[in-house]
């Protein structure tokens, strides 16, 4: 994926969230994007399409682009009749898969491109199991978690794996799209056709199922669709921002159906997983991301993978437009509004606790007179970090470590700095400790 494709992919994700899945599929997905002389050029398949697009969605497109690219990228619209031909070829390529999908799936959102960590390992394993044996492994599979943690990626990966490997029919929808289709079916007096479309499939995947909360007619239709598919041994996969027990305006019988299979939650990624995600996304975007920049982003953006992707996209856009390599200084400047600064300064107590936990010693040993290496070395590490991360003087640091002389602190700082230059493993340990303390 080129830098332009990456920028447009992230802008598209923001747009999809802003305007809804149905409008996005109809008006944004057919566009093509490229960067020319500091401008993002969006091409539409026809003049009529472009006119309608700008009338309906130009403000939303500009707002999404500004969020992603920090307003450095100007926007231009064009017509490219070749896009209709390209769309036809992509459709023909998808026809070569053994399975069939009703709904859009993104080939980039595969299991291979999903970074597994402690917070999502269980959900990932469950999704892979379902994709290998749909209808028999876990049915239904219900996954939930906060915004930007990878639920949509996993649903997309399930659909992609199934249609690429099995001759099955998959319907992939959002809760909003399901609701809108039902409304249109009621208006057009075609509810039976709607039911047949959804109840004759092998796999039903619905993202953002929480959208049907409070919508009684939609819940009624979904309940009967769920029952028919489940009885026939067809696979159902659902994703939501909350667990079934947290729904307030949903029928109890539907809540019990959601709870009848496997319910799995996704937790925010830990620091190491966030680093791995950033490097994976940078590789996909073909961007050179220095380790110290990845550590900065991973230590400041801690709960939302989508925000991390947004930070990387903004850096990518800056590098693409200016030709400058991504550096720590540039990252701090370009991402200044995204990186959350600590409200309180780092204390020696925090440093001592972090180092003690890391090396498996007790905090009180940091301040003791013990000289055994198992204690002395972590103590020197803590002194070194206190010098780097606090505004304390050498004598003040010495007082925090059992009243040691400032020359002892200086010796520790110089020794650790020298070792860090020669020992890559120690350097990595110190980077992790610093990142953990800066959160």
DOTI-79166 format. One record per residue (C-alpha): residue in three letters; x, y, z. Coordinates in steps of 0.05 Angstrom, whole numbers, padded with zeros to 5 digits, always signed. Example, Ala and Ser with C-alpha at 12.3 -4.5 7.8 and 13.67 -1.06 7.14 Angstrom:
2
ALA+00246-00090+00156;SER+00273-00021+00143;
This chain:
439
UNK+00000+00000+00000;UNK+00028+00068-00020;UNK+00028+00128+00026;UNK-00030+00158-00014;UNK-00071+00095-00007;UNK-00056+00094+00067;UNK-00078+00167+00076;UNK-00142+00155+00037;UNK-00156+00090+00075;UNK-00153+00127+00141;UNK-00195+00185+00115;UNK-00245+00134+00089;UNK-00249+00102+00158;UNK-00265+00169+00189;UNK-00317+00183+00135;UNK-00351+00116+00145;UNK-00359+00131+00218;UNK-00385+00201+00204;UNK-00436+00187+00148;UNK-00455+00115+00161;UNK-00441+00050+00125;UNK-00496+00054+00073;UNK-00478+00123+00048;UNK-00404+00106+00050;UNK-00413+00044+00006;UNK-00455+00082-00044;UNK-00415+00147-00050;UNK-00345+00141-00021;UNK-00322+00071-00038;UNK-00326+00082-00115;UNK-00275+00139-00111;UNK-00201+00135-00127;UNK-00148+00177-00093;UNK-00078+00202-00109;UNK-00031+00257-00085;UNK-00007+00309-00134;UNK+00036+00369-00115;UNK+00008+00376-00044;UNK-00064+00359-00063;UNK-00106+00298-00051;UNK-00143+00286-00117;UNK-00208+00247-00112;UNK-00234+00218-00177;UNK-00307+00198-00190;UNK-00333+00152-00245;UNK-00378+00205-00277;UNK-00396+00279-00277;UNK-00465+00266-00249;UNK-00436+00222-00193;UNK-00386+00277-00176;UNK-00438+00331-00175;UNK-00482+00292-00127;UNK-00422+00271-00084;UNK-00400+00343-00073;UNK-00470+00367-00059;UNK-00481+00314-00006;UNK-00414+00299+00025;UNK-00359+00349+00008;UNK-00360+00382+00077;UNK-00355+00314+00111;UNK-00298+00293+00065;UNK-00260+00357+00080;UNK-00271+00349+00155;UNK-00247+00277+00154;UNK-00185+00295+00113;UNK-00168+00351+00161;UNK-00172+00304+00220;UNK-00126+00254+00186;UNK-00076+00299+00149;UNK-00078+00360+00195;UNK-00101+00406+00138;UNK-00034+00401+00103;UNK-00067+00366+00044;UNK-00111+00406-00003;UNK-00171+00372-00036;UNK-00188+00368-00110;UNK-00244+00332-00147;UNK-00240+00302-00217;UNK-00278+00255-00263;UNK-00245+00190-00286;UNK-00290+00147-00331;UNK-00239+00089-00324;UNK-00263+00078-00253;UNK-00326+00043-00276;UNK-00284-00005-00316;UNK-00238-00016-00256;UNK-00297-00031-00211;UNK-00321-00083-00260;UNK-00253-00118-00260;UNK-00251-00119-00185;UNK-00320-00150-00184;UNK-00297-00203-00234;UNK-00236-00218-00190;UNK-00280-00229-00130;UNK-00322-00278-00171;UNK-00261-00325-00173;UNK-00269-00338-00098;UNK-00305-00403-00081;UNK-00353-00366-00035;UNK-00398-00306-00047;UNK-00406-00244-00004;UNK-00463-00196-00001;UNK-00432-00132+00027;UNK-00364-00101+00021;UNK-00302-00134+00052;UNK-00233-00104+00050;UNK-00177-00152+00029;UNK-00128-00113+00072;UNK-00166-00129+00136;UNK-00143-00201+00140;UNK-00120-00246+00196;UNK-00050-00240+00170;UNK-00051-00164+00182;UNK-00081-00169+00251;UNK-00033-00159+00308;UNK-00047-00207+00365;UNK-00035-00186+00438;UNK-00060-00205+00506;UNK-00121-00161+00501;UNK-00148-00192+00436;UNK-00117-00262+00435;UNK-00181-00298+00456;UNK-00225-00261+00406;UNK-00175-00272+00350;UNK-00172-00347+00365;UNK-00248-00352+00367;UNK-00255-00315+00300;UNK-00203-00360+00267;UNK-00239-00422+00294;UNK-00306-00397+00265;UNK-00274-00382+00197;UNK-00247-00453+00193;UNK-00311-00488+00216;UNK-00371-00440+00207;UNK-00434-00464+00240;UNK-00399-00514+00286;UNK-00345-00478+00326;UNK-00380-00423+00365;UNK-00449-00403+00344;UNK-00466-00348+00353;UNK-00399-00313+00364;UNK-00410-00246+00398;UNK-00349-00201+00407;UNK-00351-00134+00442;UNK-00304-00077+00462;UNK-00291-00003+00457;UNK-00282+00039+00395;UNK-00220+00026+00353;UNK-00198-00040+00384;UNK-00203-00084+00322;UNK-00274-00113+00322;UNK-00288-00092+00250;UNK-00220-00119+00228;UNK-00236-00187+00258;UNK-00306-00190+00227;UNK-00277-00171+00160;UNK-00223-00224+00168;UNK-00275-00278+00183;UNK-00316-00260+00121;UNK-00254-00256+00077;UNK-00226-00324+00100;UNK-00293-00359+00091;UNK-00307-00334+00020;UNK-00235-00346-00002;UNK-00235-00418+00023;UNK-00306-00445+00025;UNK-00364-00445-00025;UNK-00411-00410+00023;UNK-00456-00349+00019;UNK-00437-00294+00068;UNK-00477-00232+00085;UNK-00435-00177+00118;UNK-00475-00118+00146;UNK-00475-00065+00199;UNK-00534-00059+00247;UNK-00550+00008+00213;UNK-00550-00023+00143;UNK-00595-00080+00166;UNK-00644-00030+00197;UNK-00644+00015+00135;UNK-00657-00044+00089;UNK-00715-00066+00131;UNK-00745+00005+00130;UNK-00739+00006+00054;UNK-00770-00063+00049;UNK-00830-00041+00092;UNK-00839+00022+00049;UNK-00834-00018-00015;UNK-00878-00075+00011;UNK-00822-00124-00001;UNK-00811-00151+00069;UNK-00817-00224+00045;UNK-00760-00212-00004;UNK-00719-00180+00052;UNK-00731-00242+00096;UNK-00712-00290+00041;UNK-00647-00252+00027;UNK-00624-00257+00099;UNK-00651-00326+00117;UNK-00621-00364+00058;UNK-00548-00350+00074;UNK-00494-00393+00105;UNK-00460-00340+00147;UNK-00490-00275+00175;UNK-00440-00224+00201;UNK-00467-00160+00233;UNK-00422-00105+00259;UNK-00447-00052+00309;UNK-00508-00094+00328;UNK-00521-00044+00384;UNK-00554+00000+00330;UNK-00618-00042+00334;UNK-00627-00025+00407;UNK-00694+00011+00418;UNK-00719-00008+00348;UNK-00774-00058+00361;UNK-00791-00077+00289;UNK-00718-00087+00272;UNK-00708-00129+00334;UNK-00768-00171+00315;UNK-00742-00186+00245;UNK-00672-00199+00270;UNK-00698-00246+00324;UNK-00734-00290+00273;UNK-00675-00287+00224;UNK-00629-00307+00280;UNK-00673-00366+00300;UNK-00680-00393+00229;UNK-00605-00389+00215;UNK-00586-00419+00281;UNK-00635-00476+00274;UNK-00608-00491+00204;UNK-00537-00494+00232;UNK-00515-00430+00197;UNK-00461-00386+00228;UNK-00477-00319+00261;UNK-00422-00270+00282;UNK-00440-00205+00317;UNK-00399-00147+00343;UNK-00418-00091+00390;UNK-00390-00036+00435;UNK-00420-00070+00496;UNK-00436-00138+00524;UNK-00507-00167+00517;UNK-00520-00155+00591;UNK-00508-00080+00582;UNK-00565-00069+00532;UNK-00623-00031+00562;UNK-00673-00024+00506;UNK-00671-00093+00475;UNK-00719-00152+00480;UNK-00699-00203+00533;UNK-00707-00261+00485;UNK-00658-00229+00437;UNK-00609-00215+00493;UNK-00612-00288+00512;UNK-00597-00308+00440;UNK-00535-00264+00440;UNK-00512-00298+00504;UNK-00526-00368+00479;UNK-00460-00378+00443;UNK-00391-00352+00457;UNK-00385-00280+00484;UNK-00315-00252+00481;UNK-00289-00182+00497;UNK-00230-00144+00467;UNK-00188-00104+00516;UNK-00144-00043+00499;UNK-00076-00066+00475;UNK-00016-00065+00522;UNK+00046-00024+00506;UNK+00083-00079+00469;UNK+00022-00095+00427;UNK+00013-00021+00410;UNK+00085-00019+00386;UNK+00075-00081+00344;UNK+00011-00052+00313;UNK+00046+00012+00295;UNK+00104-00024+00261;UNK+00054-00069+00224;UNK+00014-00010+00199;UNK+00078+00027+00179;UNK+00100-00034+00139;UNK+00033-00038+00103;UNK+00038+00037+00088;UNK+00110+00028+00065;UNK+00133+00081+00115;UNK+00199+00083+00152;UNK+00179+00091+00225;UNK+00236+00102+00274;UNK+00232+00062+00338;UNK+00233+00124+00382;UNK+00174+00153+00344;UNK+00134+00089+00351;UNK+00150+00089+00425;UNK+00126+00161+00432;UNK+00059+00146+00399;UNK+00050+00080+00436;UNK+00064+00112+00503;UNK+00016+00171+00493;UNK-00042+00139+00455;UNK-00060+00081+00499;UNK-00132+00060+00489;UNK-00151+00066+00416;UNK-00117+00032+00357;UNK-00155+00077+00309;UNK-00125+00139+00341;UNK-00056+00109+00333;UNK-00070+00096+00260;UNK-00093+00168+00254;UNK-00027+00192+00283;UNK+00013+00148+00235;UNK-00029+00173+00177;UNK-00017+00245+00195;UNK+00059+00232+00198;UNK+00054+00195+00131;UNK+00018+00254+00100;UNK+00070+00303+00126;UNK+00127+00260+00100;UNK+00093+00252+00032;UNK+00081+00326+00023;UNK+00147+00354+00050;UNK+00195+00298+00031;UNK+00223+00300+00102;UNK+00238+00235+00138;UNK+00197+00220+00201;UNK+00237+00240+00262;UNK+00222+00247+00336;UNK+00223+00323+00331;UNK+00176+00324+00272;UNK+00129+00274+00306;UNK+00124+00317+00368;UNK+00108+00378+00325;UNK+00059+00345+00276;UNK+00023+00305+00330;UNK+00024+00358+00385;UNK-00052+00358+00392;UNK-00058+00283+00392;UNK-00004+00264+00442;UNK-00030+00267+00512;UNK+00020+00299+00559;UNK+00023+00276+00631;UNK-00014+00323+00677;UNK+00034+00309+00734;UNK+00110+00304+00733;UNK+00143+00236+00741;UNK+00165+00224+00812;UNK+00224+00183+00839;UNK+00173+00139+00875;UNK+00142+00121+00808;UNK+00211+00107+00779;UNK+00232+00064+00838;UNK+00167+00023+00835;UNK+00172+00013+00759;UNK+00245-00008+00762;UNK+00233-00053+00823;UNK+00175-00088+00787;UNK+00216-00095+00723;UNK+00276-00127+00758;UNK+00238-00165+00812;UNK+00264-00130+00874;UNK+00228-00093+00930;UNK+00222-00017+00929;UNK+00251-00010+00998;UNK+00315-00044+00974;UNK+00325+00016+00927;UNK+00336+00059+00989;UNK+00374+00008+01030;UNK+00449+00000+01037;UNK+00451-00068+01002;UNK+00508-00074+00952;UNK+00491-00141+00921;UNK+00488-00134+00845;UNK+00416-00159+00844;UNK+00398-00095+00881;UNK+00454-00047+00863;UNK+00443-00052+00788;UNK+00368-00037+00790;UNK+00384+00020+00838;UNK+00433+00050+00788;UNK+00381+00043+00733;UNK+00330+00080+00776;UNK+00380+00136+00791;UNK+00395+00142+00717;UNK+00321+00148+00700;UNK+00310+00198+00756;UNK+00364+00242+00726;UNK+00332+00236+00656;UNK+00258+00241+00674;UNK+00256+00289+00733;UNK+00283+00359+00748;UNK+00317+00337+00812;UNK+00390+00353+00823;UNK+00442+00299+00837;UNK+00441+00312+00912;UNK+00365+00311+00913;UNK+00365+00244+00876;UNK+00415+00217+00926;UNK+00369+00235+00983;UNK+00313+00196+00950;UNK+00357+00134+00949;UNK+00374+00129+01022;UNK+00416+00192+01030;UNK+00470+00173+00980;UNK+00524+00223+00961;UNK+00515+00260+00895;UNK+00579+00230+00868;UNK+00548+00161+00876;UNK+00489+00184+00834;UNK+00535+00214+00781;UNK+00574+00149+00777;UNK+00509+00110+00767;UNK+00485+00157+00712;UNK+00551+00155+00675;UNK+00557+00079+00682;UNK+00487+00064+00657;UNK+00494+00113+00599;UNK+00558+00079+00577;UNK+00527+00010+00583;UNK+00466+00033+00544;UNK+00510+00054+00485;UNK+00542-00015+00481;UNK+00485-00061+00501;UNK+00424-00061+00454;UNK+00384-00105+00502;UNK+00394-00056+00559;UNK+00377+00001+00513;UNK+00311-00033+00495;UNK+00296-00046+00569;UNK+00308+00028+00585;UNK+00264+00050+00527;UNK+00207+00007+00554;UNK+00215+00033+00624;UNK+00215+00105+00600;UNK+00154+00094+00557;UNK+00117+00061+00615;UNK+00134+00120+00661;UNK+00113+00172+00609;UNK+00043+00144+00601;
